[in-house]
Amino acid sequence: MKQTRLAPLVGVVGCVLVLVSLAVPYGLVRTAPATAIGTYYGEGALNPLVGGMFALVTAIVLAAGRDERTDPPLAAGVGIALGGFTFVVTALWAVTVPQQVVFDMDAPAIITYHRWASAAVALVIPVASLWWSRTLGLL
């Protein structure tokens, strides 16, 4: 597969992984999931679902650029910007959510790593977009 098509595909997969990671707590929390997850996502400085919205838009832009329905350099730039916003929002939430909120949820112990995994997955988007920019000869 050509590098100019692989990099945006990795970015789209990163966007999908961000959306999946934001949905994971709904399957893990056992009692009152709507309330517990609403508190979990609402306690940080920013709600990570905002980052999920950025990831959704970024997936559409990267896929359009990959298929050349939009200008690939423009799509790569948008991927860098929106992917960066997605990472910053998710990382800021992961750092600021109180530890007690995580411990108060009725969920398996793996939920304590969820916020850090979500932030790590969000980093894939801007990295893949930077990779795509480099393969396009923009950097």
N, C-alpha and C positions, 0 to 999 in steps of 0.2 A: 504494500500500500504506500502511496506517495506520502512524503512527510507533510505536504501542504494539505492533505486530507486527514491524516492521522491526528495531528495536533488539535484541530477543532472537535474531532470526535472524542478525544480524551476530555476536552472541556465540557462537552455535552454530557458525557458520562459523569463527570464531576458534579454538574448541575443536578442530574437525576439522583446522585448519591446524597447530595445535600437535602433534597426533598424527602428522600427515603429516611434519612437520619432524623429529620424533624418529625416524622410520623412514627418512629420506633417507640417512643414512650407510650403512645396510645395502646400498643400491644403489650407493654410490660407492666403498667400500673394495674393492680388488681381491684382495689376498692375506690369508688368515686373518681374514675379517671378524668372526667371533664373538669372537676374542681381541682384535683391535684396537679394536673398538667397546666391548667390555666394559671395556677399560682406559680408553678415551676417556670413557665415561659414569661410570666409577667413580673417576676421579682427582680430581674436584672436591670441594668441601665437602659437597654434597648430590647425589644421583643425580637427573638431570632426569626420569627415568622416574617418579619420585614426582609431579612436576608433570604428567606425562602422565596419571597416574591421577586427579589433581584435575581435569584438563581433561575427562576422560571423564565423570566424575560431574557436572561443571558443565554439560556439553552435555545430559545427560538432564534436569537440573533446569530449565534454560532452555527446553528444548523443551516440557516439561510446563507451565511457566508461560505460555509463548506460546499454547499450545492451551487454556489455562485448566483443565487437569486438576489443577493445584495453584494456590494463591493467588499471583497475579502479583507483589504486593509482596514476599511471602516468597521467591519464586524470584529476584527481582531482588536481594534482599539476600544470598541464598546465592551468586548469581553474582558479586557484588562480593567477598565473603569468599573463596570458593574460587578465583575468578579472580586475586585478589590473591596468594593462596598460590602459585598456579601461576606467576605472574610472579616472585615473590620466589625461589622454588626454582630456576627456570630462570636467572634473572639471577645468583643467587649461584653456581650451577654455572659459568656462562659466565665469570664474573670469576676464579674460583679454579682452573679446569682449567689445568695447566701448558702453556705454548706448545710445549714439546718433544714432548709427547704428540701434539699435532696434526700436527707436522712429521714424526713417525716413522711415521705411517700411510701406507700405499700407496694414495693416493687423489688425485683431481684437486685442483688448488690451490684450488678453490672451497670445499673443506671448511674452510679457515681462517676463512671467514665464517659457517659453519653455526651456531655457538653464539650469535653475536650476532643472527643472523636468527631463531633460535628464541626468544630472549628478547624480541625486538621483536614477534613474532607473539603471544607469550603476553600482551603488554600489551593486545591487542585485547579480551580477555575482560573484565577489570574496567572498561575504558573503555566498552564496549557495555553492560555492566550498569549503570554509572552513568548512561549515556544513557537506558536504559530506566526507571530510577528517577525520573529527571527528567521523562520523558514521562508517567509515572504520577502525577506530582504529589507525590512523596515528598521531593524535595529542593527 
